[in-house]
């Protein structure tokens, strides 16, 4: 069986975020851990699609392979 890595899984299974909050605001994205980077990228895109300005993003831990 071929190995299925985190990036392949995340690409095949996007989070599908929904945003119903305010628009025309500034936000800072915070994520507990970064594995592929796609979750925070999807969140940023969803917010920006809804008129939210993402100033920057921060993660608390990095689980990517060195």
URNORPE-V118181 format. One record per helix or strand. SS is the DSSP state (a for helix, b for strand). FROM is the first residue (numbers start at 1). LEN is the number of residues. If there is no record, write none. Layout:
# URNORPE-V118181
ss->SS from->FROM len->LEN
ss->SS from->FROM len->LEN
This chain:
# URNORPE-V118181
ss->a from->6 len->7
ss->b from->25 len->7
ss->b from->34 len->1
ss->a from->38 len->12
ss->b from->52 len->8
ss->b from->62 len->1
